[in-house]
Amino acid sequence: MIGVGACPFVMKFQKNILLKNHTSFKIGGPAKYFFEAENGKEIVKALVEAKRLKSPVFIFSGGSKLLVSDEGFNGLVIKIQNSKIKNQNDNSKSKIYCEAGAALSRLVSVSIKKGLTGLEWAVGIPGTVGGAVHGNAGAFGSSISKSVKSVSALNRKTLKTKKYSNKECFFGYRDSIFKKNKDIILSVELRLGKGNREKSSEILKECLKRRKERIPQYPSVGSIFKNLKFNSLNKKVKKIIPEDKIKGGMVPAGYLIEKCGLKGKKIGGAKISEQQANIIVNFKKAKAKDVSLLIDLARKQVKKKFGVGLEEEIIYLK
């Protein structure tokens, strides 16, 4: 039990911290224990203490793809706060070392200031570098996997660190090995190209403009469902998809949700956005249950109308 007489490290554990204050959705109940880890050693210590307490553990960094239950989490939540960014130049490319807790938006800013290119697509995307690598975040036809050279991650069971090459990360569409093996991303080494600040600034402006057009101002986690591979769809559905909706061989899940007439659909304080049907917003003190019901509705309606199964991008914490 954490209390009087506990060691100084354990005293850094907080109790009953509302997780809604640590997520992009602004939804979620309290964590029984909450700990902000500033480095790998602190993560290890927290895991050891959780084992002693026989407490379940959940680890995250930015909370930009997280839906926390209204009841919260009856265990230890570790928030990764390490955020150093530094770069090392070589003859043709530049390497950037970045800790997992660094904001993705800050990484984009640093890369542009250093005259580097390759991350412009990520401007305006919330969350952290660790989260982006974990889910292979992407936009406008690009993704973080194209820039990752290596990833250092901690094994939860052995508490040992392993360095993964890009190939060993097994990146896929919104996917990586870290979703499967549950290793904790500590830092990432990125390799970017030499760029032109003026050209990069123009790309940034265009990306921000496009994001503003499709991303609502209410709290959200961005896309709820993964987009669909056009070639995986049945013939009937393929015939009704306009050519301009097929980009990079993918069809937006939001297009199918919209065709089900669900834009603007509300349940409680949650709503399927009128701007982009693959986004659910917290427009009025929404509960996790409200969001879950909308997700379930969208999935069922798309399945009924098109015979297509939607797969979620978001992470649930119950």
NORJOHU-V743500 format. One record per pair of residues at least 12 apart in sequence whose ideal C-beta (glycine too) atoms are under 10 Angstrom apart, sorted by sequence separation. I is the first residue (numbers start at 0). GAP is how many residues later the second one is. D is the distance in whole Angstrom. If there is no record, write none. Layout:
{{I,GAP,D} {I,GAP,D}}
This chain:
{{1,12,10} {2,12,10} {17,12,5} {18,12,6} {21,12,8} {46,12,9} {84,12,7} {85,12,8} {97,12,8} {106,12,7} {107,12,7} {124,12,6} {131,12,5} {132,12,8} {135,12,9} {150,12,7} {151,12,8} {163,12,9} {259,12,10} {262,12,9} {264,12,9} {268,12,9} {269,12,6} {270,12,5} {279,12,10} {297,12,7} {298,12,9} {1,13,7} {15,13,9} {16,13,6} {17,13,8} {32,13,9} {45,13,9} {83,13,8} {84,13,5} {85,13,9} {97,13,10} {107,13,9} {118,13,10} {124,13,9} {130,13,10} {131,13,10} {149,13,6} {150,13,5} {163,13,7} {227,13,9} {237,13,9} {241,13,8} {262,13,9} {263,13,9} {266,13,9} {268,13,6} {269,13,7} {270,13,8} {280,13,10} {298,13,8} {15,14,4} {16,14,5} {21,14,9} {34,14,9} {62,14,10} {83,14,7} {84,14,7} {95,14,7} {107,14,5} {108,14,8} {124,14,6} {132,14,10} {149,14,6} {150,14,8} {163,14,8} {236,14,8} {240,14,7} {257,14,9} {262,14,5} {267,14,10} {268,14,6} {269,14,8} {279,14,5} {297,14,10} {14,15,8} {15,15,7} {16,15,9} {18,15,8} {34,15,9} {57,15,6} {82,15,8} {83,15,5} {95,15,6} {103,15,8} {106,15,8} {107,15,5} {121,15,7} {123,15,9} {128,15,8} {132,15,6} {149,15,6} {150,15,8} {229,15,9} {239,15,10} {240,15,9} {256,15,7} {261,15,6} {264,15,9} {265,15,10} {267,15,10} {268,15,4} {269,15,10} {270,15,8} {279,15,7} {294,15,9} {14,16,8} {15,16,7} {16,16,8} {17,16,9} {32,16,9} {42,16,7} {56,16,10} {62,16,8} {81,16,10} {82,16,6} {107,16,9} {120,16,9} {121,16,8} {122,16,9} {131,16,9} {147,16,9} {148,16,8} {149,16,7} {152,16,9} {168,16,10} {229,16,5} {239,16,10} {257,16,10} {260,16,10} {267,16,8} {268,16,5} {269,16,4} {13,17,8} {14,17,7} {15,17,9} {16,17,4} {32,17,8} {55,17,8} {57,17,7} {58,17,9} {59,17,7} {60,17,10} {61,17,9} {81,17,4} {82,17,8} {83,17,9} {84,17,5} {93,17,8} {104,17,8} {107,17,8} {120,17,7} {121,17,7} {122,17,10} {133,17,9} {147,17,9} {148,17,6} {149,17,10} {150,17,8} {163,17,10} {229,17,9} {231,17,10} {259,17,8} {265,17,8} {267,17,9} {268,17,3} {269,17,8} {294,17,7} {14,18,6} {15,18,8} {16,18,9} {55,18,7} {56,18,6} {57,18,7} {58,18,8} {59,18,8} {60,18,7} {61,18,9} {80,18,9} {81,18,6} {82,18,5} {83,18,7} {84,18,9} {95,18,8} {103,18,5} {104,18,7} {120,18,5} {121,18,9} {132,18,6} {147,18,5} {149,18,9} {150,18,6} {229,18,9} {230,18,7} {231,18,10} {232,18,7} {240,18,10} {253,18,9} {257,18,9} {258,18,9} {265,18,9} {267,18,6} {268,18,7} {269,18,9} {279,18,8} {12,19,10} {13,19,7} {14,19,7} {16,19,10} {54,19,8} {55,19,4} {56,19,5} {57,19,5} {58,19,5} {59,19,6} {60,19,4} {79,19,8} {80,19,9} {81,19,5} {82,19,4} {103,19,9} {104,19,7} {119,19,10} {120,19,5} {124,19,10} {128,19,10} {133,19,10} {146,19,9} {149,19,9} {161,19,10} {163,19,8} {168,19,10} {228,19,10} {229,19,5} {230,19,10} {231,19,9} {236,19,8} {239,19,8} {253,19,9} {256,19,9} {257,19,4} {266,19,8} {267,19,6} {269,19,9} {270,19,9} {294,19,8} {12,20,5} {13,20,4} {32,20,8} {54,20,5} {55,20,7} {56,20,8} {57,20,7} {58,20,8} {59,20,7} {60,20,8} {79,20,5} {80,20,5} {81,20,8} {82,20,7} {93,20,7} {95,20,7} {103,20,9} {104,20,7} {119,20,9} {120,20,8} {121,20,8} {132,20,9} {145,20,9} {226,20,9} {228,20,6} {229,20,7} {230,20,10} {256,20,4} {257,20,9} {265,20,10} {266,20,9} {269,20,4} {270,20,10} {277,20,8} {12,21,7} {13,21,7} {31,21,10} {53,21,10} {54,21,5} {55,21,10} {56,21,7} {57,21,10} {58,21,7} {60,21,9} {79,21,4} {80,21,10} {84,21,7} {93,21,8} {94,21,10} {103,21,6} {104,21,7} {106,21,9} {120,21,4} {121,21,9} {129,21,9} {144,21,7} {147,21,7} {161,21,7} {163,21,9} {226,21,9} {227,21,10} {228,21,6} {229,21,5} {253,21,10} {254,21,10} {255,21,8} {256,21,6} {267,21,7} {268,21,6} {269,21,5} {276,21,8} {294,21,10} {11,22,10} {12,22,5} {13,22,8} {32,22,7} {34,22,10} {36,22,8} {52,22,9} {60,22,9} {78,22,8} {79,22,10} {84,22,6} {93,22,5} {95,22,10} {102,22,10} {103,22,7} {104,22,9} {105,22,9} {106,22,6} {119,22,8} {120,22,8} {121,22,7} {128,22,10} {160,22,9} {226,22,10} {227,22,7} {228,22,8} {253,22,5} {254,22,8} {255,22,9} {256,22,10} {266,22,9} {267,22,3} {268,22,9} {269,22,9} {271,22,6} {9,23,10} {11,23,6} {12,23,10} {31,23,7} {52,23,7} {82,23,8} {86,23,7} {92,23,9} {93,23,10} {95,23,9} {102,23,8} {103,23,6} {104,23,10} {105,23,9} {118,23,9} {120,23,9} {129,23,9} {147,23,7} {160,23,9} {162,23,10} {165,23,10} {226,23,4} {227,23,5} {232,23,9} {253,23,4} {254,23,8} {266,23,5} {267,23,9} {269,23,8} {270,23,8} {271,23,10} {290,23,9} {11,24,8} {31,24,9} {32,24,9} {34,24,10} {36,24,10} {82,24,10} {84,24,10} {85,24,9} {86,24,8} {93,24,10} {102,24,8} {103,24,6} {117,24,8} {144,24,7} {152,24,9} {161,24,10} {162,24,9} {163,24,10} {164,24,10} {225,24,9} {226,24,6} {227,24,8} {251,24,9} {252,24,8} {253,24,3} {265,24,9} {266,24,8} {269,24,5} {291,24,8} {9,25,9} {11,25,9} {49,25,7} {50,25,10} {84,25,5} {88,25,8} {92,25,9} {102,25,6} {103,25,6} {106,25,9} {118,25,8} {120,25,9} {121,25,9} {144,25,10} {145,25,9} {150,25,8} {152,25,6} {155,25,9} {156,25,9} {157,25,10} {158,25,10} {160,25,7} {165,25,9} {226,25,5} {227,25,6} {251,25,9} {252,25,5} {253,25,7} {266,25,9} {267,25,8} {269,25,9} {271,25,8} {8,26,9} {11,26,10} {49,26,5} {84,26,9} {86,26,10} {88,26,10} {101,26,6} {102,26,8} {103,26,9} {117,26,10} {144,26,4} {150,26,9} {154,26,8} {155,26,6} {156,26,10} {160,26,9} {162,26,9} {226,26,5} {251,26,7} {266,26,5} {267,26,9} {271,26,7} {30,27,8} {48,27,8} {86,27,6} {88,27,9} {100,27,6} {101,27,5} {103,27,8} {118,27,9} {143,27,8} {144,27,8} {150,27,8} {154,27,9} {155,27,7} {224,27,9} {225,27,7} {226,27,8} {227,27,9} {266,27,5} {49,28,8} {99,28,6} {100,28,8} {101,28,8} {103,28,5} {117,28,7} {118,28,6} {142,28,7} {144,28,10} {147,28,9} {152,28,8} {154,28,6} {155,28,7} {224,28,4} {226,28,9} {227,28,8} {265,28,8} {266,28,10} {287,28,8} {46,29,9} {84,29,10} {86,29,8} {98,29,9} {99,29,6} {100,29,6} {103,29,10} {117,29,5} {142,29,10} {152,29,10} {153,29,6} {154,29,8} {222,29,9} {223,29,8} {224,29,8} {226,29,10} {264,29,7} {266,29,10} {287,29,9} {1,30,10} {11,30,8} {45,30,7} {97,30,9} {98,30,7} {99,30,3} {100,30,9} {101,30,10} {116,30,10} {142,30,8} {144,30,9} {152,30,4} {153,30,4} {222,30,7} {223,30,9} {266,30,8} {287,30,9} {1,31,7} {45,31,10} {46,31,8} {97,31,5} {98,31,8} {99,31,8} {115,31,10} {132,31,10} {142,31,8} {144,31,8} {151,31,10} {152,31,6} {153,31,8} {222,31,8} {224,31,9} {8,32,10} {45,32,5} {97,32,9} {99,32,9} {143,32,9} {150,32,9} {151,32,10} {152,32,5} {153,32,6} {224,32,8} {261,32,8} {264,32,7} {277,32,9} {8,33,8} {11,33,9} {12,33,8} {95,33,10} {99,33,8} {103,33,7} {135,33,8} {137,33,10} {151,33,8} {152,33,6} {223,33,9} {264,33,8} {11,34,9} {97,34,10} {99,34,9} {135,34,10} {150,34,6} {151,34,5} {152,34,9} {279,34,9} {9,35,9} {27,35,9} {42,35,6} {97,35,9} {133,35,10} {135,35,5} {137,35,8} {150,35,8} {151,35,5} {152,35,9} {261,35,7} {277,35,9} {8,36,6} {9,36,9} {12,36,7} {41,36,9} {110,36,9} {132,36,8} {135,36,7} {137,36,7} {150,36,8} {151,36,8} {261,36,6} {264,36,9} {8,37,8} {11,37,10} {12,37,9} {22,37,9} {25,37,10} {30,37,9} {42,37,7} {106,37,10} {135,37,7} {136,37,8} {149,37,9} {150,37,5} {151,37,8} {259,37,9} {6,38,10} {21,38,8} {23,38,8} {24,38,8} {27,38,8} {29,38,9} {41,38,9} {60,38,10} {61,38,10} {132,38,9} {134,38,10} {135,38,6} {149,38,7} {150,38,8} {259,38,7} {8,39,10} {9,39,6} {18,39,9} {21,39,10} {22,39,9} {23,39,6} {24,39,9} {26,39,9} {27,39,8} {28,39,7} {33,39,9} {41,39,9} {42,39,9} {60,39,6} {61,39,8} {63,39,10} {134,39,5} {135,39,6} {148,39,8} {149,39,5} {150,39,10} {261,39,6} {8,40,7} {12,40,9} {21,40,9} {22,40,4} {23,40,4} {24,40,9} {26,40,7} {27,40,3} {28,40,6} {31,40,7} {32,40,9} {39,40,9} {41,40,9} {60,40,5} {61,40,10} {63,40,8} {103,40,8} {106,40,10} {133,40,10} {134,40,7} {135,40,5} {147,40,6} {148,40,5} {149,40,9} {213,40,9} {256,40,10} {259,40,9} {260,40,8} {261,40,9} {18,41,9} {21,41,5} {22,41,8} {23,41,8} {24,41,7} {26,41,6} {27,41,7} {28,41,5} {29,41,9} {30,41,6} {31,41,7} {32,41,9} {34,41,6} {35,41,10} {36,41,5} {38,41,9} {58,41,10} {59,41,10} {60,41,9} {61,41,7} {133,41,9} {134,41,7} {146,41,9} {147,41,8} {148,41,6} {149,41,9} {256,41,5} {259,41,4} {6,42,9} {9,42,9} {20,42,9} {22,42,9} {23,42,7} {24,42,6} {26,42,9} {27,42,7} {28,42,5} {29,42,4} {30,42,5} {31,42,5} {32,42,7} {33,42,8} {34,42,7} {35,42,8} {36,42,7} {37,42,9} {38,42,9} {39,42,8} {60,42,9} {61,42,8} {133,42,6} {135,42,9} {146,42,10} {147,42,6} {148,42,4} {255,42,9} {256,42,9} {258,42,9} {259,42,6} {5,43,9} {9,43,9} {19,43,9} {22,43,5} {23,43,10} {24,43,8} {26,43,8} {27,43,9} {28,43,3} {29,43,8} {30,43,8} {31,43,6} {32,43,4} {33,43,5} {34,43,5} {35,43,5} {36,43,6} {37,43,5} {38,43,5} {132,43,7} {133,43,10} {134,43,9} {135,43,9} {146,43,5} {147,43,8} {148,43,10} {258,43,8} {259,43,10} {18,44,8} {21,44,8} {22,44,8} {27,44,7} {28,44,8} {29,44,9} {30,44,7} {31,44,7} {32,44,7} {33,44,8} {34,44,7} {35,44,8} {36,44,6} {37,44,6} {84,44,8} {131,44,10} {133,44,5} {134,44,7} {143,44,8} {145,44,10} {146,44,6} {253,44,9} {256,44,8} {259,44,8} {260,44,9} {22,45,6} {27,45,8} {28,45,10} {30,45,7} {31,45,8} {32,45,9} {33,45,7} {35,45,5} {36,45,7} {37,45,9} {38,45,9} {82,45,8} {132,45,7} {133,45,7} {145,45,9} {146,45,6} {252,45,9} {255,45,9} {256,45,6} {259,45,5} {21,46,9} {30,46,4} {34,46,10} {81,46,10} {82,46,9} {143,46,8} {145,46,10} {146,46,9} {252,46,10} {255,46,5} {258,46,7} {259,46,8} {1,47,8} {18,47,8} {29,47,9} {30,47,10} {80,47,9} {82,47,10} {255,47,10} {258,47,8} {19,48,7} {30,48,9} {79,48,7} {81,48,9} {129,48,9} {223,48,9} {256,48,10} {18,49,4} {27,49,10} {78,49,10} {133,49,10} {173,49,9} {223,49,10} {252,49,8} {255,49,8} {17,50,9} {18,50,9} {19,50,9} {79,50,6} {133,50,9} {219,50,10} {255,50,6} {1,51,7} {79,51,9} {95,51,9} {99,51,9} {133,51,6} {173,51,10} {174,51,9} {217,51,10} {219,51,10} {226,51,8} {0,52,8} {19,52,9} {96,52,10} {99,52,9} {132,52,6} {173,52,5} {217,52,10} {223,52,10} {224,52,10} {225,52,9} {255,52,6} {1,53,10} {18,53,6} {95,53,9} {96,53,10} {98,53,9} {99,53,9} {131,53,10} {172,53,7} {173,53,9} {217,53,8} {219,53,7} {222,53,8} {223,53,9} {224,53,6} {256,53,8} {17,54,8} {18,54,7} {94,54,7} {99,54,10} {129,54,8} {130,54,8} {132,54,10} {172,54,8} {221,54,9} {223,54,6} {224,54,10} {255,54,8} {16,55,9} {21,55,8} {94,55,10} {96,55,10} {129,55,4} {132,55,6} {172,55,10} {215,55,9} {217,55,8} {222,55,5} {223,55,7} {252,55,9} {15,56,8} {92,56,9} {128,56,8} {129,56,8} {131,56,9} {172,56,8} {219,56,9} {221,56,8} {222,56,6} {223,56,6} {21,57,6} {42,57,10} {127,57,9} {129,57,8} {132,57,9} {215,57,5} {221,57,6} {222,57,10} {250,57,9} {252,57,6} {18,58,7} {128,58,8} {129,58,7} {214,58,9} {215,58,8} {216,58,9} {220,58,8} {221,58,10} {252,58,9} {39,59,9} {128,59,6} {213,59,9} {215,59,5} {219,59,5} {220,59,8} {252,59,10} {16,60,8} {18,60,9} {38,60,8} {39,60,9} {214,60,7} {215,60,7} {219,60,6} {220,60,10} {252,60,9} {37,61,10} {63,61,8} {64,61,9} {65,61,9} {128,61,8} {213,61,6} {214,61,7} {217,61,9} {218,61,10} {219,61,5} {220,61,9} {16,62,9} {38,62,10} {63,62,4} {64,62,7} {212,62,7} {213,62,5} {217,62,9} {218,62,7} {219,62,7} {12,63,7} {13,63,10} {36,63,10} {37,63,8} {61,63,10} {62,63,9} {63,63,3} {139,63,9} {211,63,10} {212,63,9} {215,63,6} {217,63,4} {218,63,4} {219,63,9} {36,64,8} {61,64,7} {62,64,8} {63,64,8} {213,64,9} {214,64,7} {215,64,10} {216,64,8} {217,64,6} {218,64,8} {12,65,10} {35,65,9} {61,65,4} {62,65,9} {65,65,9} {213,65,8} {215,65,5} {217,65,5} {240,65,10} {60,66,7} {61,66,4} {64,66,7} {139,66,9} {214,66,10} {216,66,10} {217,66,9} {219,66,10} {239,66,8} {59,67,10} {60,67,4} {61,67,9} {63,67,6} {64,67,10} {139,67,6} {215,67,8} {218,67,8} {223,67,9} {59,68,9} {60,68,8} {61,68,8} {62,68,8} {63,68,9} {138,68,7} {217,68,9} {236,68,9} {60,69,5} {61,69,5} {64,69,9} {236,69,5} {59,70,9} {60,70,5} {61,70,9} {64,70,6} {139,70,7} {220,70,9} {223,70,8} {224,70,8} {235,70,8} {236,70,7} {58,71,9} {59,71,7} {60,71,9} {63,71,9} {118,71,8} {138,71,9} {139,71,9} {219,71,9} {223,71,6} {235,71,8} {236,71,6} {64,72,9} {117,72,8} {138,72,8} {233,72,8} {60,73,9} {63,73,9} {117,73,8} {118,73,7} {224,73,7} {232,73,8} {233,73,6} {1,74,10} {59,74,9} {115,74,9} {117,74,4} {223,74,7} {224,74,8} {227,74,10} {232,74,9} {233,74,8} {115,75,10} {116,75,6} {117,75,6} {119,75,8} {172,75,10} {223,75,9} {232,75,7} {115,76,4} {116,76,5} {117,76,10} {118,76,10} {231,76,9} {114,77,10} {115,77,7} {116,77,7} {117,77,8} {122,77,10} {172,77,8} {224,77,9} {231,77,10} {113,78,8} {114,78,10} {115,78,7} {116,78,3} {227,78,10} {110,79,8} {114,79,7} {115,79,5} {116,79,7} {119,79,9} {113,80,10} {114,80,6} {116,80,9} {119,80,6} {122,80,8} {123,80,9} {227,80,7} {106,81,9} {110,81,6} {113,81,9} {114,81,8} {115,81,9} {118,81,9} {119,81,9} {122,81,5} {227,81,9} {114,82,6} {116,82,8} {117,82,9} {119,82,9} {120,82,8} {121,82,10} {122,82,9} {124,82,9} {227,82,8} {106,83,8} {111,83,8} {113,83,9} {116,83,6} {119,83,4} {120,83,9} {122,83,10} {123,83,7} {138,83,9} {226,83,10} {227,83,9} {99,84,8} {100,84,10} {110,84,8} {112,84,8} {115,84,8} {119,84,6} {122,84,5} {123,84,5} {138,84,10} {224,84,10} {225,84,7} {226,84,10} {99,85,5} {100,85,9} {101,85,9} {111,85,6} {114,85,8} {118,85,10} {119,85,10} {121,85,8} {122,85,6} {123,85,10} {136,85,9} {224,85,4} {225,85,5} {98,86,9} {99,86,6} {100,86,10} {101,86,9} {116,86,8} {119,86,9} {120,86,6} {123,86,9} {124,86,8} {223,86,8} {224,86,6} {225,86,7} {226,86,9} {98,87,7} {99,87,6} {112,87,10} {119,87,6} {123,87,5} {224,87,6} {225,87,5} {98,88,5} {99,88,7} {111,88,5} {119,88,10} {122,88,8} {123,88,8} {223,88,6} {224,88,6} {97,89,7} {98,89,8} {110,89,8} {111,89,7} {125,89,10} {222,89,9} {223,89,7} {224,89,9} {96,90,7} {97,90,5} {120,90,10} {124,90,9} {222,90,6} {223,90,6} {96,91,8} {97,91,8} {111,91,9} {123,91,8} {134,91,10} {221,91,8} {222,91,9} {95,92,8} {96,92,6} {97,92,6} {107,92,9} {111,92,7} {220,92,8} {221,92,9} {95,93,7} {96,93,8} {220,93,5} {94,94,6} {95,94,5} {125,94,9} {126,94,9} {220,94,9} {58,95,9} {94,95,7} {95,95,8} {108,95,9} {125,95,9} {126,95,9} {93,96,9} {94,96,6} {95,96,6} {107,96,8} {125,96,8} {58,97,8} {92,97,10} {93,97,7} {94,97,8} {124,97,8} {92,98,5} {93,98,5} {56,99,8} {91,99,10} {92,99,7} {93,99,8} {107,99,10} {92,100,6} {93,100,7} {87,101,9} {89,101,9} {91,101,8} {92,101,7} {93,101,9} {23,102,5} {91,102,7} {23,103,7} {83,103,8} {86,103,9} {90,103,10} {79,104,8} {81,104,7} {50,105,10} {79,105,8} {81,105,8} {84,105,10} {86,105,8} {88,105,9} {77,106,9} {79,106,8} {140,106,7} {141,106,10} {46,107,8} {139,107,9} {140,107,5} {50,108,10} {139,108,10} {46,109,7} {64,109,9} {140,109,9} {43,110,7} {46,110,9} {137,110,10} {42,111,6} {47,111,8} {39,112,8} {43,112,10} {46,112,7} {39,113,10} {42,113,10} {39,114,6} {44,114,10} {43,115,5} {42,116,9} {43,116,10} {43,117,9} {39,119,10} {39,121,7} {58,123,9} {60,123,10} {59,124,10} {60,124,8} {58,125,6} {58,126,9} {56,127,10} {178,136,9} {46,137,9} {173,137,9} {172,138,10} {173,138,10} {174,138,10} {173,139,5} {43,140,10} {172,140,10} {42,141,6} {42,143,8} {39,144,8} {39,146,5} {36,147,9} {38,147,8} {39,147,8} {36,149,10} {66,154,7} {65,155,7} {63,156,9} {64,156,5} {63,157,6} {64,157,7} {66,157,9} {62,158,9} {63,158,7} {64,158,9} {64,159,10} {136,176,9} {134,178,7} {134,179,9} {134,180,8} {133,181,9} {130,184,9} {25,192,9} {26,192,8} {24,193,10} {25,193,4} {24,194,6} {25,194,9} {26,194,9} {23,195,6} {24,195,7} {22,196,8} {23,196,7} {24,196,5} {23,197,5} {22,198,8} {23,198,8} {19,199,9} {66,213,9} {69,216,10} {71,216,10} {69,217,5} {70,217,9} {68,218,9} {69,218,5} {70,218,10} {68,219,5} {69,219,6} {67,220,6} {68,220,8} {69,220,9} {66,221,6} {69,222,10} {68,223,9} {66,224,6} {66,225,7} {66,228,9} {76,240,8} {26,242,9} {74,242,10} {26,243,9} {72,244,6} {73,244,9} {24,245,9} {66,245,9} {71,245,9} {72,245,7} {71,246,9} {64,247,10} {66,247,5} {67,247,9} {68,247,8} {70,247,7} {64,248,6} {65,248,7} {66,248,7} {67,248,8} {68,248,7} {69,248,10} {64,249,5} {65,249,5} {66,249,5} {67,249,5} {68,249,4} {63,250,10} {64,250,6} {65,250,8} {66,250,7} {67,250,8} {63,251,10} {65,251,6} {66,251,9} {62,252,9} {62,254,9} {24,255,9} {26,255,6} {59,255,8} {24,256,9} {25,256,6} {24,257,6} {57,257,9} {59,257,8} {23,258,9} {26,258,9} {28,258,10} {22,259,10} {25,259,9} {26,259,6} {27,259,9} {28,259,8} {57,259,6} {25,260,8} {26,260,7} {27,260,6} {57,260,10} {24,261,8} {26,261,5} {19,262,9} {26,262,10} {24,263,8} {26,263,9} {26,264,7} {19,265,10} {19,266,10} {24,266,7} {19,268,9} {30,286,9} {28,288,10} {24,289,9} {27,289,7} {28,289,10} {22,294,9} {18,298,7}}
